[in-house]
Structures are given as structure tokens and as C-alpha cells.
Amino acid sequence: MKAVTFGEVMLRLSPPNFHRLEQANTLDLRAGGAELSVAGGMARWGWQSTWVSRLPDHAMGWFVRNKAREVGVNTDHIVWAKPDERVGIYFLEFGASPRPSNVIYDRSNSAISRIQPGMVDWTKVMEGANVFHTTGITPALSDSAAEVTKEAIAAAKAAGAKVSYDLNYRGKLWSKEKARQIQEPLMKSVDILITTEEDTEVVFGIKGSTYEDVAKQLVDRFGFEVVMITLRETPSVWKNIWSALVYSKDGVHKSREYELEIVDRLGGGDSCASGFLASYCKDGDATKAVEYGVAFSALHHSVPGDLNYISPSEVENLLKGAGLRISR
């Protein structure tokens, strides 16, 4: 089984020990990006995963490529830019109640924001692909990135792959009006939509009395095969309640809820997406898939970094009711 994803990875810089950025003397360096997180997560489930992006041909671009390879992702179709271009950066300040965590972006004019139609041989990339995944972050990067997103989705459909799309609205990247204008036309080609109730309302103006109602309105408007809505309650910054609802031809299913003691929540939604896609695109059982996705993601919240280092056996054990005693 083969998955293809397309999107940006940035350098993630975080002060240790809950320091504010203005008081920090050191910064922890990691690679972070939604589409790579999904590709890496699916690789953990035994999928052939390919991540497509555009990076500068210098040490920081190589750092990102190496991190992708570290989690089993194919990087053969990265478009290499000249060394005078840049990798985007985001600064992550970890909060603690009542102070929320905060992100500051430094991503303008990143190499991928300058990607142009025709730079990627999408026909070759999509050979043998079962699913293509991207998010609403990618077309938000630039008008040309939006055009390449359309190009990639069209190639995926032509190759017979399912198209998965995480709405992932980022208000720091574009307005809700532009997000709707660019993304609504893409939705006719999307098979699997992953979203939140909040993003659905912001981008599409859809509100409902229940999560099921929101999902039904999405399916009625756009004809999606499956909609998954992730659900996060935040009683505190580091204690969350995590679950998801899936709406498909088989009906509606709400997953088990997990009380999380969070080590790092970045990439949590992407881990849920990857666990769901790895299961659903293999056997078509949305009810089973949402349980796998939520469990995979719940465990990921216990590990630092955006990328997922949880094993399928750990997910199976959690679904079977494994306890919290030390495994010896």
C-alpha cells in the first residue's frame, strides 16, 4: 500500500523548561509539518510513504530530509531549490495553565511557498498510490502553492487514489474568506475530509446542533465518502480529553475517549489522520479506523516532537485495555 503527501516542513524551535522566548538562552530544534507527520505515521503502519515538498539545497534542507528518512518516508520527489532560499521556521513556546502554548511563525518566502505548477512530475509520483493526503495549510502558503495543490489532487484522482484532505485552518496564514474561496472548489475531488467543528464553521460557514449534524451537512454539500471530526476538550494545557467522530455510509461512530497527560500536542491531529488512513484505506472499515487513529494519536501525545514514534503493537495493546503499570 502506498501513500503520498504534499506540504511544508518547518524548523521548530522551542525554549526548554517552559521558558518564554524572550528569556531563552537555548532552543530545541526539531522538524515539524502536518503532511510529513501523516506520511511518517503511515510508514509506522507498514505503508510505503512518499512526502513531496520543496526545500533549499543546504544543511537545513538536508536536516528536514534526513528527519523524513528517519521515520521511513521516501524523499525521492523533493524539489531542491537553490541554496539562497530558506526553510520556514516556527517558534513554539510551551505554556501551562492559565497561559496557553503559543506559536510565532517565521515562514514567509519559504522554498515551498515558491513552488510552481510543473515543478513536480505528479504522474510519476502517483504511480501505484492508494491515497494522497494534503491539508489546508499547503494552499495557504501562496497562490502558486494553491495551484500546485490543485495539480496534485487532479493527478491523484487520475491515478485512482483516494484523496484525503485535512481542513487545518490557520488564521495566521490567510483569511477565512480566502480559505473558502480557494478550498471549496477542491472539495469536489476529496474523498476523505478530516476537520474540526471550529474549522468547518470558519471555512465553510457550517454549524450544527451536534457533531453528527455538522458531518452530515458536509457530506450533503460536498459528497465526501467519509468525514472525520476530531474532538479535543482542554480542561488544562497539559490535560486534554481526546476522541473523534466518523461519518460514513456505515453510519456514525464516536470513538473511545482518552484522558491525556500531554508531553507534546503538536502533530496529534496528524497522527490521528495517519492511523485512520492506514486502516481505512486498507480495509474500508471507518468504525475500526477511527478507533485506530484516535489510539495512535493518544499515544503520540506522550512523546516529544511532531513525528510519531509509536508502534502498532502499542496501539493494539491500548485498544485491548492495557494498563499504566511499567511494561517489564
C-alpha positions as a Markdown table, in Angstrom:
| # | Residue | x | y | z |
|---|---|---|---|---|
| 1 | Met | 0.0 | 0.0 | 0.0 |
| 2 | Lys | 1.3 | 3.4 | -1.0 |
| 3 | Ala | 0.6 | 6.9 | 0.4 |
| 4 | Val | 1.7 | 10.2 | -1.0 |
| 5 | Thr | 1.6 | 13.5 | 1.0 |
| 6 | Phe | 2.4 | 17.1 | 0.0 |
| 7 | Gly | 3.2 | 20.0 | 2.2 |
| 8 | Glu | 5.7 | 22.1 | 4.1 |
| 9 | Val | 8.0 | 21.1 | 6.9 |
| 10 | Met | 9.4 | 23.9 | 9.1 |
| 11 | Leu | 12.2 | 24.0 | 11.7 |
| 12 | Arg | 10.6 | 24.0 | 15.1 |
| 13 | Leu | 12.5 | 25.9 | 17.8 |
| 14 | Ser | 11.4 | 25.7 | 21.4 |
| 15 | Pro | 12.8 | 27.1 | 24.7 |
| 16 | Pro | 13.2 | 24.3 | 27.3 |
| 17 | Asn | 11.6 | 24.1 | 30.7 |
| 18 | Phe | 8.6 | 26.4 | 29.9 |
| 19 | His | 10.8 | 29.4 | 29.3 |
| 20 | Arg | 9.4 | 32.4 | 27.4 |
| 21 | Leu | 11.2 | 33.1 | 24.1 |
| 22 | Glu | 12.4 | 36.4 | 25.4 |
| 23 | Gln | 14.2 | 34.8 | 28.3 |
| 24 | Ala | 15.6 | 31.7 | 26.5 |
| 25 | Asn | 19.3 | 31.0 | 26.1 |
| 26 | Thr | 18.9 | 27.7 | 24.2 |
| 27 | Leu | 16.3 | 26.4 | 21.7 |
| 28 | Asp | 15.4 | 22.8 | 21.0 |
| 29 | Leu | 15.5 | 22.1 | 17.2 |
| 30 | Arg | 13.0 | 19.7 | 15.5 |
| 31 | Ala | 11.3 | 19.3 | 12.2 |
| 32 | Gly | 7.6 | 19.8 | 12.1 |
| 33 | Gly | 4.9 | 19.7 | 9.4 |
| 34 | Ala | 1.4 | 18.2 | 9.0 |
| 35 | Glu | 1.9 | 16.3 | 5.8 |
| 36 | Leu | 5.2 | 14.8 | 6.8 |
| 37 | Ser | 3.7 | 13.8 | 10.1 |
| 38 | Val | 1.0 | 11.9 | 8.3 |
| 39 | Ala | 3.5 | 10.2 | 5.9 |
| 40 | Gly | 5.7 | 9.2 | 8.8 |
| 41 | Gly | 2.7 | 7.9 | 10.8 |
| 42 | Met | 1.5 | 5.7 | 7.9 |
| 43 | Ala | 5.1 | 4.4 | 7.5 |
| 44 | Arg | 4.8 | 3.1 | 11.1 |
| 45 | Trp | 1.9 | 1.0 | 9.9 |
| 46 | Gly | 3.9 | -0.6 | 7.1 |
| 47 | Trp | 2.8 | 1.7 | 4.2 |
| 48 | Gln | 5.2 | 2.9 | 1.5 |
| 49 | Ser | 5.0 | 6.6 | 2.2 |
| 50 | Thr | 6.3 | 9.4 | 0.0 |
| 51 | Trp | 6.4 | 13.0 | 1.0 |
| 52 | Val | 6.7 | 15.8 | -1.6 |
| 53 | Ser | 7.9 | 19.3 | -0.8 |
| 54 | Arg | 10.4 | 21.9 | -1.9 |
| 55 | Leu | 13.5 | 22.6 | 0.2 |
| 56 | Pro | 16.7 | 24.6 | -0.2 |
| 57 | Asp | 19.8 | 22.6 | -1.1 |
| 58 | His | 21.7 | 23.4 | 2.1 |
| 59 | Ala | 22.2 | 22.0 | 5.6 |
| 60 | Met | 18.8 | 22.9 | 6.9 |
| 61 | Gly | 17.0 | 21.4 | 3.9 |
| 62 | Trp | 19.1 | 18.3 | 4.4 |
| 63 | Phe | 18.2 | 18.2 | 8.1 |
| 64 | Val | 14.5 | 18.1 | 7.2 |
| 65 | Arg | 15.1 | 15.4 | 4.5 |
| 66 | Asn | 17.0 | 13.3 | 7.0 |
| 67 | Lys | 14.2 | 13.5 | 9.6 |
| 68 | Ala | 11.8 | 12.3 | 6.9 |
| 69 | Arg | 14.0 | 9.4 | 6.1 |
| 70 | Glu | 14.5 | 8.6 | 9.8 |
| 71 | Val | 10.8 | 7.8 | 10.1 |
| 72 | Gly | 10.7 | 5.7 | 7.0 |
| 73 | Val | 9.5 | 8.2 | 4.4 |
| 74 | Asn | 10.6 | 8.3 | 0.8 |
| 75 | Thr | 12.1 | 11.7 | -0.2 |
| 76 | Asp | 12.9 | 11.0 | -3.8 |
| 77 | His | 10.4 | 13.6 | -5.1 |
| 78 | Ile | 11.5 | 16.6 | -3.1 |
| 79 | Val | 12.1 | 19.6 | -5.3 |
| 80 | Trp | 15.5 | 21.1 | -4.5 |
| 81 | Ala | 15.8 | 24.9 | -4.6 |
| 82 | Lys | 18.9 | 27.0 | -4.8 |
| 83 | Pro | 20.9 | 27.4 | -1.5 |
| 84 | Asp | 19.9 | 31.0 | -1.2 |
| 85 | Glu | 16.3 | 30.0 | -0.4 |
| 86 | Arg | 15.1 | 29.1 | 3.1 |
| 87 | Val | 13.2 | 26.6 | 5.3 |
| 88 | Gly | 10.4 | 28.2 | 7.2 |
| 89 | Ile | 10.7 | 28.4 | 11.0 |
| 90 | Tyr | 8.2 | 28.4 | 13.8 |
| 91 | Phe | 8.9 | 29.2 | 17.4 |
| 92 | Leu | 6.9 | 27.2 | 19.9 |
| 93 | Glu | 6.5 | 28.5 | 23.5 |
| 94 | Phe | 5.1 | 25.8 | 25.8 |
| 95 | Gly | 2.5 | 27.2 | 28.1 |
| 96 | Ala | 1.0 | 25.9 | 31.4 |
| 97 | Ser | -2.5 | 26.8 | 32.6 |
| 98 | Pro | -3.6 | 29.6 | 32.6 |
| 99 | Arg | -1.0 | 30.5 | 29.9 |
| 100 | Pro | -1.6 | 28.7 | 26.7 |
| 101 | Ser | 1.2 | 27.5 | 24.4 |
| 102 | Asn | 1.9 | 29.9 | 21.6 |
| 103 | Val | 3.4 | 29.7 | 18.1 |
| 104 | Ile | 5.3 | 32.5 | 16.3 |
| 105 | Tyr | 5.8 | 31.9 | 12.5 |
| 106 | Asp | 8.8 | 33.0 | 10.5 |
| 107 | Arg | 7.9 | 31.2 | 7.3 |
| 108 | Ser | 7.4 | 34.0 | 4.7 |
| 109 | Asn | 9.0 | 33.2 | 1.3 |
| 110 | Ser | 10.0 | 29.7 | 2.3 |
| 111 | Ala | 11.2 | 27.5 | -0.5 |
| 112 | Ile | 7.8 | 25.6 | -0.8 |
| 113 | Ser | 5.9 | 28.9 | -1.0 |
| 114 | Arg | 7.7 | 29.5 | -4.2 |
| 115 | Ile | 6.8 | 26.1 | -5.8 |
| 116 | Gln | 5.3 | 26.4 | -9.2 |
| 117 | Pro | 3.0 | 24.2 | -11.4 |
| 118 | Gly | 5.1 | 21.8 | -13.4 |
| 119 | Met | 7.9 | 21.5 | -10.9 |
| 120 | Val | 6.7 | 18.1 | -9.7 |
| 121 | Asp | 6.1 | 15.2 | -12.0 |
| 122 | Trp | 2.8 | 14.2 | -10.3 |
| 123 | Thr | 2.1 | 11.4 | -12.7 |
| 124 | Lys | 5.3 | 9.7 | -11.7 |
| 125 | Val | 4.8 | 10.5 | -8.0 |
| 126 | Met | 1.2 | 9.0 | -8.0 |
| 127 | Glu | 2.2 | 5.7 | -9.7 |
| 128 | Gly | 0.7 | 2.9 | -7.5 |
| 129 | Ala | -0.7 | 5.3 | -4.9 |
| 130 | Asn | -3.7 | 4.2 | -2.9 |
| 131 | Val | -4.2 | 7.5 | -1.1 |
| 132 | Phe | -3.0 | 11.1 | -1.4 |
| 133 | His | -3.1 | 13.4 | 1.6 |
| 134 | Thr | -2.7 | 17.2 | 2.0 |
| 135 | Thr | -4.0 | 19.9 | 4.2 |
| 136 | Gly | -5.4 | 23.4 | 4.2 |
| 137 | Ile | -2.0 | 24.7 | 5.3 |
| 138 | Thr | -0.4 | 24.0 | 1.9 |
| 139 | Pro | -2.6 | 26.1 | -0.4 |
| 140 | Ala | -2.5 | 28.9 | 2.2 |
| 141 | Leu | 1.3 | 29.3 | 1.7 |
| 142 | Ser | 1.0 | 31.2 | -1.6 |
| 143 | Asp | -1.2 | 31.4 | -4.8 |
| 144 | Ser | 1.3 | 29.2 | -6.6 |
| 145 | Ala | 1.2 | 26.6 | -3.8 |
| 146 | Ala | -2.6 | 26.6 | -4.1 |
| 147 | Glu | -2.2 | 25.9 | -7.9 |
| 148 | Val | 0.2 | 23.0 | -7.2 |
| 149 | Thr | -2.2 | 21.6 | -4.6 |
| 150 | Lys | -4.9 | 21.5 | -7.4 |
| 151 | Glu | -2.4 | 19.9 | -9.7 |
| 152 | Ala | -1.6 | 17.2 | -7.2 |
| 153 | Ile | -5.2 | 16.4 | -6.4 |
| 154 | Ala | -6.1 | 16.1 | -10.1 |
| 155 | Ala | -3.1 | 13.7 | -10.6 |
| 156 | Ala | -4.2 | 11.6 | -7.6 |
| 157 | Lys | -7.7 | 11.3 | -9.0 |
| 158 | Ala | -6.4 | 10.4 | -12.4 |
| 159 | Ala | -4.3 | 7.6 | -10.8 |
| 160 | Gly | -7.3 | 6.2 | -9.0 |
| 161 | Ala | -6.0 | 7.1 | -5.5 |
| 162 | Lys | -8.4 | 8.3 | -2.8 |
| 163 | Val | -7.9 | 12.0 | -1.8 |
| 164 | Ser | -7.7 | 12.8 | 1.9 |
| 165 | Tyr | -7.8 | 16.5 | 3.0 |
| 166 | Asp | -7.4 | 17.9 | 6.5 |
| 167 | Leu | -9.0 | 21.4 | 6.6 |
| 168 | Asn | -6.4 | 22.6 | 9.2 |
| 169 | Tyr | -7.4 | 26.3 | 9.1 |
| 170 | Arg | -4.5 | 28.6 | 10.1 |
| 171 | Gly | -5.8 | 32.1 | 10.7 |
| 172 | Lys | -2.2 | 33.4 | 10.8 |
| 173 | Leu | -1.7 | 32.4 | 7.1 |
| 174 | Trp | -4.9 | 33.6 | 5.4 |
| 175 | Ser | -8.4 | 35.0 | 5.9 |
| 176 | Lys | -11.4 | 32.8 | 6.3 |
| 177 | Glu | -12.8 | 34.4 | 3.1 |
| 178 | Lys | -9.8 | 33.4 | 1.0 |
| 179 | Ala | -9.7 | 30.0 | 2.7 |
| 180 | Arg | -13.2 | 29.3 | 1.5 |
| 181 | Gln | -12.6 | 30.8 | -2.0 |
| 182 | Ile | -9.6 | 28.6 | -2.6 |
| 183 | Gln | -10.7 | 25.4 | -0.9 |
| 184 | Glu | -14.4 | 25.0 | -1.8 |
| 185 | Pro | -13.6 | 24.1 | -5.5 |
| 186 | Leu | -11.1 | 21.5 | -4.3 |
| 187 | Met | -13.7 | 19.7 | -2.2 |
| 188 | Lys | -15.4 | 18.1 | -5.2 |
| 189 | Ser | -12.3 | 15.9 | -5.6 |
| 190 | Val | -11.9 | 15.0 | -2.0 |
| 191 | Asp | -13.0 | 11.6 | -0.7 |
| 192 | Ile | -12.0 | 11.8 | 2.9 |
| 193 | Leu | -12.3 | 15.0 | 4.9 |
| 194 | Ile | -10.6 | 15.4 | 8.3 |
| 195 | Thr | -11.6 | 18.5 | 10.2 |
| 196 | Thr | -12.8 | 20.1 | 13.5 |
| 197 | Glu | -16.1 | 21.7 | 14.2 |
| 198 | Glu | -14.4 | 25.0 | 14.6 |
| 199 | Asp | -12.6 | 24.9 | 11.2 |
| 200 | Thr | -15.7 | 23.7 | 9.5 |
| 201 | Glu | -17.6 | 26.8 | 10.7 |
| 202 | Val | -14.8 | 29.2 | 9.9 |
| 203 | Val | -14.1 | 28.0 | 6.4 |
| 204 | Phe | -17.5 | 26.7 | 5.1 |
| 205 | Gly | -19.9 | 28.5 | 7.5 |
| 206 | Ile | -21.4 | 25.2 | 8.5 |
| 207 | Lys | -22.8 | 25.0 | 12.0 |
| 208 | Gly | -24.9 | 22.2 | 13.6 |
| 209 | Ser | -26.6 | 21.2 | 16.8 |
| 210 | Thr | -24.4 | 18.1 | 17.0 |
| 211 | Tyr | -21.1 | 16.9 | 15.6 |
| 212 | Glu | -23.1 | 14.3 | 13.6 |
| 213 | Asp | -25.2 | 17.2 | 12.1 |
| 214 | Val | -22.0 | 19.0 | 11.1 |
| 215 | Ala | -20.6 | 15.9 | 9.4 |
| 216 | Lys | -23.9 | 15.3 | 7.6 |
| 217 | Gln | -24.1 | 18.8 | 6.3 |
| 218 | Leu | -20.5 | 18.4 | 4.9 |
| 219 | Val | -21.4 | 15.2 | 3.2 |
| 220 | Asp | -24.6 | 16.6 | 1.8 |
| 221 | Arg | -22.8 | 19.7 | 0.4 |
| 222 | Phe | -19.7 | 18.2 | -1.0 |
| 223 | Gly | -20.4 | 14.4 | -1.4 |
| 224 | Phe | -17.5 | 13.2 | 0.8 |
| 225 | Glu | -17.1 | 9.4 | 1.2 |
| 226 | Val | -16.1 | 9.9 | 4.8 |
| 227 | Val | -15.8 | 12.8 | 7.3 |
| 228 | Met | -13.8 | 12.5 | 10.5 |
| 229 | Ile | -14.2 | 15.2 | 13.1 |
| 230 | Thr | -11.5 | 15.3 | 15.8 |
| 231 | Leu | -12.7 | 16.3 | 19.3 |
| 232 | Arg | -10.5 | 17.9 | 21.9 |
| 233 | Glu | -11.6 | 19.1 | 25.3 |
| 234 | Thr | -9.0 | 21.2 | 27.2 |
| 235 | Pro | -9.6 | 21.3 | 30.9 |
| 236 | Ser | -6.0 | 22.4 | 31.2 |
| 237 | Val | -3.0 | 22.9 | 28.8 |
| 238 | Trp | -1.4 | 19.6 | 29.7 |
| 239 | Lys | -4.6 | 17.5 | 30.4 |
| 240 | Asn | -6.9 | 17.0 | 27.5 |
| 241 | Ile | -9.7 | 14.7 | 26.6 |
| 242 | Trp | -9.3 | 13.3 | 23.0 |
| 243 | Ser | -11.7 | 11.5 | 20.7 |
| 244 | Ala | -13.1 | 11.6 | 17.2 |
| 245 | Leu | -16.4 | 11.0 | 15.3 |
| 246 | Val | -16.6 | 9.4 | 11.9 |
| 247 | Tyr | -19.5 | 9.7 | 9.5 |
| 248 | Ser | -19.7 | 7.3 | 6.5 |
| 249 | Lys | -22.0 | 5.1 | 4.6 |
| 250 | Asp | -21.9 | 2.7 | 7.5 |
| 251 | Gly | -23.3 | 5.3 | 9.8 |
| 252 | Val | -21.9 | 7.4 | 12.7 |
| 253 | His | -19.4 | 6.2 | 15.2 |
| 254 | Lys | -17.9 | 8.1 | 18.1 |
| 255 | Ser | -14.6 | 6.7 | 19.3 |
| 256 | Arg | -13.5 | 5.9 | 22.8 |
| 257 | Glu | -12.3 | 9.0 | 24.8 |
| 258 | Tyr | -8.8 | 9.2 | 26.2 |
| 259 | Glu | -7.7 | 11.4 | 29.1 |
| 260 | Leu | -4.3 | 12.6 | 28.0 |
| 261 | Glu | -1.3 | 13.7 | 30.1 |
| 262 | Ile | 0.3 | 15.6 | 27.4 |
| 263 | Val | 4.0 | 15.7 | 26.7 |
| 264 | Asp | 3.7 | 17.4 | 23.3 |
| 265 | Arg | 0.4 | 18.0 | 21.4 |
| 266 | Leu | 2.0 | 19.2 | 18.1 |
| 267 | Gly | 1.2 | 16.6 | 15.4 |
| 268 | Gly | -1.6 | 15.0 | 17.4 |
| 269 | Gly | -4.2 | 15.5 | 14.8 |
| 270 | Asp | -1.9 | 14.4 | 12.1 |
| 271 | Ser | -1.2 | 11.1 | 14.0 |
| 272 | Cys | -4.9 | 10.6 | 14.2 |
| 273 | Ala | -5.2 | 11.2 | 10.4 |
| 274 | Ser | -2.4 | 8.7 | 9.7 |
| 275 | Gly | -3.7 | 6.0 | 11.9 |
| 276 | Phe | -7.2 | 6.4 | 10.4 |
| 277 | Leu | -6.0 | 6.5 | 6.8 |
| 278 | Ala | -3.7 | 3.5 | 7.3 |
| 279 | Ser | -6.6 | 1.4 | 8.5 |
| 280 | Tyr | -9.5 | 2.8 | 6.4 |
| 281 | Cys | -7.7 | 2.8 | 3.1 |
| 282 | Lys | -6.7 | -0.8 | 3.6 |
| 283 | Asp | -10.0 | -2.4 | 4.5 |
| 284 | Gly | -12.7 | 0.3 | 4.2 |
| 285 | Asp | -14.0 | 0.0 | 7.8 |
| 286 | Ala | -14.4 | 3.5 | 9.1 |
| 287 | Thr | -15.6 | 2.4 | 12.6 |
| 288 | Lys | -12.4 | 0.4 | 13.1 |
| 289 | Ala | -10.2 | 3.1 | 11.5 |
| 290 | Val | -11.3 | 5.9 | 13.8 |
| 291 | Glu | -10.5 | 3.8 | 16.9 |
| 292 | Tyr | -7.0 | 3.1 | 15.5 |
| 293 | Gly | -6.5 | 6.7 | 14.6 |
| 294 | Val | -7.5 | 8.1 | 18.0 |
| 295 | Ala | -5.5 | 5.5 | 19.9 |
| 296 | Phe | -2.4 | 6.1 | 17.7 |
| 297 | Ser | -2.8 | 9.8 | 18.3 |
| 298 | Ala | -3.4 | 9.5 | 22.1 |
| 299 | Leu | -0.2 | 7.6 | 22.5 |
| 300 | His | 1.7 | 10.1 | 20.3 |
| 301 | His | 0.8 | 12.9 | 22.8 |
| 302 | Ser | 3.1 | 11.2 | 25.3 |
| 303 | Val | 6.2 | 11.6 | 23.1 |
| 304 | Pro | 8.1 | 14.9 | 22.3 |
| 305 | Gly | 8.0 | 16.2 | 18.7 |
| 306 | Asp | 5.7 | 16.3 | 15.8 |
| 307 | Leu | 6.7 | 13.0 | 14.3 |
| 308 | Asn | 5.2 | 9.7 | 15.6 |
| 309 | Tyr | 7.4 | 7.0 | 17.1 |
| 310 | Ile | 4.5 | 4.8 | 18.4 |
| 311 | Ser | 4.4 | 1.2 | 17.3 |
| 312 | Pro | 1.3 | -0.6 | 16.0 |
| 313 | Ser | 1.7 | -3.2 | 18.8 |
| 314 | Glu | 1.4 | -0.3 | 21.4 |
| 315 | Val | -1.9 | 0.8 | 19.7 |
| 316 | Glu | -3.2 | -2.8 | 19.7 |
| 317 | Asn | -2.4 | -3.1 | 23.4 |
| 318 | Leu | -4.1 | 0.2 | 24.2 |
| 319 | Leu | -7.2 | -0.9 | 22.3 |
| 320 | Lys | -7.2 | -4.1 | 24.3 |
| 321 | Gly | -7.3 | -2.1 | 27.5 |
| 322 | Ala | -3.6 | -2.1 | 28.5 |
| 323 | Gly | -3.0 | -0.5 | 31.9 |
| 324 | Leu | -0.4 | 2.0 | 33.0 |
| 325 | Arg | 2.0 | -0.2 | 35.0 |
| 326 | Ile | 5.6 | -0.4 | 33.8 |
| 327 | Ser | 6.0 | -2.9 | 31.0 |
| 328 | Arg | 8.8 | -5.3 | 32.1 |
